[in-house]
Amino acid sequence: QRLPPPFRIYFPELFAMIGSQDAIGIMKRLVGDHQLPVRLSTILAAAKFGRDDFLTTIRAGLTHKDNSELETCSTAAGFLKDSYSLPALKKLALSSSANVRLAACRSLSLLGEHSYRETIIECARKKDPMAILLLGNIPNTEPLLISLLKDYHFFIRVNAALSLLEKRDPACTATLIQMLLKDSRDLGFQPMSSQGNTLISWKVIPSSTQYAKKTNRDIPSITLSLRESILKQALELPQESFLKIAQVIFFHKQNDLIPLLVHLLENLNSPEAIALLQEESRHVGTPFIRTYCHLALYRLKAEGPHAEMLFKWIENKKGHELIRFRPLLPWTERQGTSTPYLLTPEETSQLLIEGFQTIADSHDIDGIRILVNAIGTGNSKNKYALAGLLLKAIQ
């Protein structure tokens, strides 16, 4: 009640997640809110958490005139598998609004009316980016998506590649690599939602740092989140494709993706993945990559001087402060000072934290000595955190 009205759209999902009688009671009041965005947010939250007690409201919304409400209610009916809404959805599949039409056809497909997939496919063939992303859940659309990878417009290729990634098709690998690398073009990515917030596509933004400053939107963080999501999903591609992506990221020294990539290779734990980690652990001039690879290989108990290299690095850096807060500057004014050859203070802290955590998890006597030494002779601000890790190590 104390927050400005625009913030109310964030609460329905929290109440749906809680699911108690009181929380659902509040949701039932919010679904009748005088502001349309709050009503739509409540309907989507109810659908997401399977609250079929909201179906009466959703069915009524299918007869209203507002396109954003029609789109949201169409989507909700499909998620809740409401077969009673079939006649209304079939009417909306002929709507003059492209977004309403796509939402209705998707729901009809979920309800077993597979002939309506053709409408989505036809919209994708006409290069509607929101329809292209919907093809990820429609079988036998790989040939169309692969043809869209050759389109002149990069944003069409991007959305097609994301759909193919969802299908675990390796044909998307080359486009994904372009999305994962940061280069002189400074490409950023921004999600574009439909009016009813049920359909999405990705917009490509060249010179994204300048664009972000002009529009006051944190495009770099959104872009990093997408790149990390792509990398996680890429693990489901054939191993050859994933390792190709990994090799390119290592070669171009994409330090913001290195921690996640090393953990994914560690989880893969195949001979090829271990060989790649071994190779990168020997590269000169990339201390961040090299140390992270030693960390992973130490955890995997791989052959080589990984424990020795890790302990030596931690010994040299034990005077560094573990906890370093982000500079008190707006994100638009932070200067990127990271280079492949020198670690920033933040990167050093990140590596130290993970290194000490790894030592504690290994319960190794040499690691325990490293922790005791760091508590005694390292940075005094670290000793409380390290004492906790020492207790964990000796258990």
C-alpha positions as CSV (number, residue, x, y, z in Angstrom):
1,Q,0.0,0.0,0.0
2,R,2.9,2.4,0.6
3,L,4.6,1.9,-2.8
4,P,3.7,4.0,-5.9
5,P,1.0,2.2,-8.0
6,P,3.5,1.2,-10.8
7,F,5.2,-1.2,-8.4
8,R,2.0,-3.2,-7.8
9,I,2.6,-5.3,-10.9
10,Y,5.5,-7.1,-9.2
11,F,3.4,-8.4,-6.3
12,P,0.9,-10.9,-7.9
13,E,3.7,-13.4,-8.7
14,L,5.0,-13.2,-5.1
15,F,1.5,-13.8,-3.7
16,A,0.9,-16.7,-6.2
17,M,4.3,-18.1,-5.0
18,I,3.2,-17.9,-1.4
19,G,-0.1,-19.6,-2.2
20,S,-1.7,-19.2,1.2
21,Q,-5.4,-18.4,1.7
22,D,-4.6,-14.8,2.6
23,A,-2.2,-14.4,-0.4
24,I,-4.7,-15.7,-2.9
25,G,-7.3,-13.4,-1.3
26,I,-5.1,-10.4,-2.1
27,M,-4.7,-11.8,-5.7
28,K,-8.4,-11.9,-6.2
29,R,-8.6,-8.3,-5.2
30,L,-5.7,-7.4,-7.5
31,V,-7.3,-9.1,-10.5
32,G,-10.1,-6.5,-10.2
33,D,-7.6,-3.6,-9.9
34,H,-8.5,-0.4,-11.7
35,Q,-5.1,-0.5,-13.5
36,L,-4.9,-2.8,-16.5
37,P,-1.2,-3.8,-16.0
38,V,-1.9,-5.0,-12.5
39,R,-4.8,-7.1,-13.7
40,L,-2.7,-8.6,-16.5
41,S,0.2,-9.3,-14.1
42,T,-2.2,-11.1,-11.7
43,I,-3.7,-13.2,-14.5
44,L,-0.2,-14.3,-15.7
45,A,0.9,-15.1,-12.2
46,A,-2.2,-17.2,-11.7
47,A,-1.6,-19.1,-14.9
48,K,2.1,-19.6,-14.1
49,F,1.4,-21.2,-10.8
50,G,-1.6,-23.3,-12.0
51,R,-4.3,-21.4,-10.1
52,D,-7.4,-22.6,-12.0
53,D,-9.6,-20.8,-9.5
54,F,-9.0,-17.7,-11.6
55,L,-10.4,-19.4,-14.8
56,T,-13.8,-17.5,-14.5
57,T,-12.0,-14.2,-14.7
58,I,-9.7,-15.4,-17.5
59,R,-12.7,-16.7,-19.6
60,A,-14.5,-13.4,-19.1
61,G,-11.3,-11.6,-20.3
62,L,-11.5,-13.5,-23.6
63,T,-14.6,-11.5,-24.5
64,H,-13.2,-8.1,-23.8
65,K,-12.0,-5.6,-26.4
66,D,-8.6,-4.6,-25.2
67,N,-5.9,-6.4,-27.3
68,S,-3.4,-6.6,-24.4
69,E,-6.0,-8.2,-22.2
70,L,-7.1,-10.6,-25.0
71,E,-3.5,-11.6,-25.5
72,T,-2.8,-12.2,-21.8
73,C,-6.1,-14.2,-21.2
74,S,-5.5,-16.3,-24.3
75,T,-2.0,-17.2,-23.0
76,A,-3.4,-18.0,-19.5
77,A,-6.1,-20.2,-20.9
78,G,-3.5,-22.3,-22.7
79,F,-1.2,-22.6,-19.7
80,L,-4.1,-23.8,-17.6
81,K,-5.2,-26.2,-20.3
82,D,-8.8,-24.8,-20.2
83,S,-10.7,-26.8,-22.9
84,Y,-13.8,-24.7,-22.2
85,S,-12.0,-21.7,-23.7
86,L,-11.6,-23.4,-27.1
87,P,-14.4,-21.6,-29.0
88,A,-13.2,-18.2,-27.8
89,L,-9.6,-19.0,-28.6
90,K,-10.6,-20.1,-32.2
91,K,-12.3,-16.8,-32.7
92,L,-9.2,-14.9,-31.4
93,A,-7.0,-16.9,-33.8
94,L,-8.5,-14.8,-36.5
95,S,-7.9,-11.5,-34.7
96,S,-6.6,-8.5,-36.7
97,S,-4.0,-8.1,-33.9
98,A,-0.9,-10.2,-34.7
99,N,0.0,-10.6,-31.0
100,V,-3.5,-11.8,-30.1
101,R,-3.5,-14.1,-33.0
102,L,-0.1,-15.6,-32.0
103,A,-1.1,-16.0,-28.3
104,A,-4.4,-17.7,-29.2
105,C,-2.7,-20.1,-31.7
106,R,-0.1,-21.0,-29.2
107,S,-2.7,-21.8,-26.6
108,L,-4.8,-23.8,-29.2
109,S,-1.6,-25.8,-29.9
110,L,-1.1,-26.5,-26.2
111,L,-4.7,-27.7,-26.1
112,G,-4.1,-30.2,-28.9
113,E,-5.4,-28.2,-31.9
114,H,-2.1,-28.6,-33.8
115,S,-3.5,-27.2,-37.1
116,Y,-3.1,-23.7,-35.6
117,R,0.6,-24.1,-35.5
118,E,0.6,-23.3,-39.2
119,T,-0.5,-19.7,-38.4
120,I,2.6,-19.3,-36.2
121,I,4.8,-20.8,-38.8
122,E,3.5,-18.5,-41.5
123,C,4.1,-15.5,-39.3
124,A,7.7,-16.7,-38.7
125,R,8.1,-17.1,-42.4
126,K,7.2,-13.5,-42.8
127,K,10.0,-12.7,-40.3
128,D,7.9,-11.8,-37.3
129,P,10.6,-12.1,-34.5
130,M,8.0,-13.0,-31.8
131,A,6.7,-15.8,-34.0
132,I,10.2,-17.0,-34.7
133,L,10.9,-17.5,-31.0
134,L,7.7,-19.5,-30.6
135,L,9.0,-22.0,-33.2
136,G,11.3,-23.4,-30.4
137,N,8.4,-25.4,-29.1
138,I,6.9,-26.4,-32.4
139,P,8.3,-29.7,-34.0
140,N,9.7,-30.0,-37.5
141,T,10.4,-26.3,-37.9
142,E,14.2,-26.7,-38.0
143,P,14.5,-26.2,-41.8
144,L,12.6,-22.8,-41.6
145,L,14.8,-21.7,-38.7
146,I,18.0,-22.7,-40.4
147,S,16.9,-20.7,-43.5
148,L,16.3,-17.7,-41.3
149,L,19.9,-17.9,-40.0
150,K,20.9,-16.7,-43.5
151,D,18.8,-13.5,-43.3
152,Y,20.4,-10.2,-43.9
153,H,19.1,-8.7,-40.6
154,F,21.1,-9.8,-37.6
155,F,18.2,-9.6,-35.2
156,I,16.3,-12.2,-37.3
157,R,19.3,-14.5,-37.2
158,V,19.5,-13.9,-33.4
159,N,15.9,-14.9,-32.7
160,A,16.2,-17.9,-35.1
161,A,19.4,-19.1,-33.3
162,L,17.7,-18.8,-29.9
163,S,14.8,-21.0,-31.1
164,L,17.3,-23.6,-32.6
165,L,19.2,-23.5,-29.3
166,E,15.9,-24.4,-27.5
167,K,15.7,-27.3,-29.9
168,R,19.3,-28.3,-29.2
169,D,20.2,-28.0,-32.9
170,P,23.9,-27.3,-33.5
171,A,23.1,-25.2,-36.6
172,C,22.8,-22.2,-34.3
173,T,26.5,-22.4,-33.1
174,A,28.0,-19.8,-35.4
175,T,25.3,-17.2,-34.6
176,L,25.5,-17.9,-30.9
177,I,29.3,-17.3,-31.0
178,Q,28.7,-13.9,-32.5
179,M,26.3,-13.1,-29.7
180,L,28.7,-14.3,-27.0
181,L,31.7,-12.3,-28.1
182,K,32.3,-8.7,-27.2
183,D,34.1,-6.8,-29.9
184,S,34.4,-3.3,-31.4
185,R,30.7,-3.3,-32.4
186,D,29.7,-3.3,-28.7
187,L,26.6,-5.3,-29.4
188,G,23.9,-5.3,-26.8
189,F,20.6,-7.2,-26.6
190,Q,17.3,-5.9,-25.2
191,P,14.1,-7.9,-24.8
192,M,11.0,-6.5,-26.6
193,S,7.7,-7.6,-25.1
194,S,4.3,-7.6,-26.6
195,Q,1.5,-5.4,-25.0
196,G,0.2,-8.3,-23.0
197,N,3.8,-9.3,-21.9
198,T,3.3,-12.9,-23.1
199,L,5.4,-12.8,-26.2
200,I,9.0,-11.7,-26.5
201,S,11.7,-11.1,-29.1
202,W,15.3,-9.9,-28.8
203,K,16.4,-6.6,-30.3
204,V,20.1,-6.1,-31.3
205,I,21.7,-2.8,-30.2
206,P,25.0,-1.7,-31.8
207,S,27.1,0.7,-29.7
208,S,25.1,-0.5,-26.7
209,T,27.1,1.4,-24.1
210,Q,26.4,4.7,-25.7
211,Y,22.7,3.7,-26.2
212,A,22.4,2.7,-22.6
213,K,23.8,6.1,-21.4
214,K,21.3,8.0,-23.6
215,T,18.3,5.9,-22.6
216,N,19.4,5.3,-19.0
217,R,18.8,1.5,-19.3
218,D,21.2,-1.0,-18.0
219,I,21.7,-2.8,-21.3
220,P,25.1,-4.2,-20.4
221,S,23.6,-6.2,-17.5
222,I,20.7,-7.4,-19.6
223,T,23.2,-8.5,-22.3
224,L,25.4,-10.3,-19.8
225,S,22.4,-12.2,-18.4
226,L,21.4,-13.3,-21.9
227,R,24.9,-14.4,-22.8
228,E,25.2,-16.4,-19.6
229,S,21.8,-18.0,-20.3
230,I,22.9,-18.9,-23.8
231,L,26.1,-20.5,-22.5
232,K,24.2,-22.6,-20.0
233,Q,21.8,-23.8,-22.7
234,A,24.6,-24.5,-25.1
235,L,25.8,-27.3,-22.7
236,E,22.8,-29.3,-24.1
237,L,24.1,-29.0,-27.6
238,P,26.3,-31.8,-29.0
239,Q,29.6,-31.8,-27.2
240,E,31.5,-30.8,-30.3
241,S,29.5,-27.6,-30.7
242,F,29.8,-26.7,-27.0
243,L,33.6,-27.2,-27.0
244,K,33.8,-25.1,-30.2
245,I,32.0,-22.2,-28.3
246,A,34.2,-22.7,-25.3
247,Q,37.4,-22.6,-27.4
248,V,36.3,-19.3,-29.0
249,I,35.5,-17.7,-25.6
250,F,38.9,-18.7,-24.2
251,F,40.7,-17.5,-27.4
252,H,39.0,-14.1,-27.2
253,K,39.5,-13.8,-23.5
254,Q,35.9,-13.1,-22.5
255,N,36.6,-12.8,-18.8
256,D,33.0,-12.0,-17.8
257,L,32.0,-15.5,-19.1
258,I,35.0,-17.5,-17.9
259,P,33.8,-18.5,-14.4
260,L,30.6,-19.9,-15.7
261,L,32.3,-21.5,-18.7
262,V,34.9,-23.2,-16.5
263,H,32.1,-24.6,-14.2
264,L,30.2,-25.9,-17.2
265,L,33.3,-27.7,-18.5
266,E,33.9,-29.1,-15.0
267,N,30.3,-30.4,-14.9
268,L,30.7,-31.9,-18.4
269,N,33.8,-33.8,-17.1
270,S,34.5,-35.5,-20.4
271,P,38.1,-36.3,-21.6
272,E,37.7,-33.5,-24.2
273,A,36.6,-31.0,-21.6
274,I,39.4,-31.9,-19.3
275,A,41.9,-31.6,-22.1
276,L,40.7,-28.1,-23.0
277,L,41.0,-27.1,-19.3
278,Q,44.5,-28.5,-19.2
279,E,45.4,-26.6,-22.3
280,E,44.1,-23.3,-21.0
281,S,45.8,-23.8,-17.6
282,R,49.1,-23.6,-19.4
283,H,48.5,-20.4,-21.4
284,V,50.8,-17.5,-20.6
285,G,49.3,-13.9,-20.3
286,T,45.8,-14.9,-19.2
287,P,46.1,-15.1,-15.4
288,F,42.3,-15.0,-14.8
289,I,41.6,-17.9,-17.2
290,R,44.7,-19.9,-16.1
291,T,43.9,-19.7,-12.4
292,Y,40.2,-20.6,-13.0
293,C,41.3,-23.7,-15.0
294,H,43.7,-24.7,-12.2
295,L,40.8,-24.4,-9.8
296,A,38.5,-26.7,-11.8
297,L,41.3,-29.3,-12.5
298,Y,42.1,-29.3,-8.8
299,R,38.4,-30.0,-8.0
300,L,38.4,-32.8,-10.6
301,K,41.6,-34.3,-9.2
302,A,43.2,-34.2,-12.6
303,E,46.8,-35.0,-13.1
304,G,49.2,-32.1,-13.1
305,P,50.6,-29.4,-10.7
306,H,47.2,-27.9,-10.2
307,A,47.2,-28.0,-6.4
308,E,50.7,-26.5,-6.3
309,M,49.8,-23.7,-8.7
310,L,46.6,-22.9,-6.8
311,F,48.2,-22.9,-3.4
312,K,51.1,-20.7,-4.7
313,W,48.7,-18.2,-6.2
314,I,46.6,-18.0,-3.0
315,E,49.8,-17.6,-0.9
316,N,50.8,-14.6,-3.1
317,K,47.4,-13.0,-2.9
318,K,46.5,-13.7,0.7
319,G,47.0,-10.0,1.6
320,H,44.2,-9.0,-0.8
321,E,40.9,-8.0,0.7
322,L,38.3,-10.7,0.0
323,I,35.1,-8.7,0.0
324,R,35.2,-5.7,-2.4
325,F,32.0,-3.9,-2.9
326,R,31.0,-2.4,-6.3
327,P,32.1,1.2,-6.7
328,L,29.5,3.7,-5.5
329,L,29.0,5.0,-9.0
330,P,26.0,4.8,-11.4
331,W,26.6,1.9,-13.8
332,T,26.7,4.4,-16.7
333,E,29.8,6.0,-15.2
334,R,31.8,2.9,-14.3
335,Q,34.9,2.5,-16.4
336,G,35.9,-1.0,-17.6
337,T,39.6,-1.5,-16.6
338,S,39.8,-5.3,-17.1
339,T,42.5,-6.6,-19.4
340,P,43.5,-10.2,-20.2
341,Y,46.9,-9.6,-18.7
342,L,46.2,-8.0,-15.4
343,L,43.6,-8.9,-12.8
344,T,41.3,-6.2,-11.5
345,P,40.8,-6.1,-7.7
346,E,37.3,-7.4,-8.2
347,E,38.6,-10.4,-10.3
348,T,41.3,-11.1,-7.7
349,S,38.6,-11.1,-4.9
350,Q,36.4,-13.4,-7.0
351,L,39.2,-15.9,-7.6
352,L,40.3,-15.8,-3.9
353,I,36.8,-16.4,-2.6
354,E,36.4,-19.4,-4.9
355,G,39.9,-20.7,-4.2
356,F,39.4,-20.6,-0.4
357,Q,36.0,-22.2,-0.8
358,T,37.5,-25.0,-2.9
359,I,40.2,-25.6,-0.4
360,A,37.6,-25.8,2.4
361,D,35.5,-28.3,0.4
362,S,38.5,-30.5,-0.3
363,H,39.3,-31.1,3.5
364,D,42.9,-31.5,2.5
365,I,45.7,-31.1,5.1
366,D,47.7,-28.8,2.9
367,G,44.6,-26.7,2.2
368,I,44.0,-26.4,5.9
369,R,47.5,-25.1,6.4
370,I,46.9,-22.5,3.7
371,L,43.8,-21.3,5.5
372,V,45.6,-21.1,8.9
373,N,48.4,-19.2,7.3
374,A,46.1,-16.8,5.6
375,I,44.2,-16.1,8.9
376,G,47.5,-15.4,10.7
377,T,49.5,-13.5,8.1
378,G,46.9,-12.4,5.4
379,N,44.6,-9.4,5.3
380,S,43.1,-8.8,8.7
381,K,39.7,-8.1,7.2
382,N,39.5,-11.6,5.8
383,K,40.1,-13.6,9.0
384,Y,36.5,-13.9,10.1
385,A,35.4,-15.3,6.7
386,L,38.4,-17.6,6.6
387,A,37.8,-18.8,10.1
388,G,34.4,-20.0,9.0
389,L,35.9,-21.8,6.1
390,L,38.5,-23.4,8.3
391,L,35.8,-24.8,10.6
392,K,34.1,-26.2,7.4
393,A,37.5,-27.7,6.2
394,I,38.2,-29.6,9.5
395,Q,34.8,-31.1,9.9
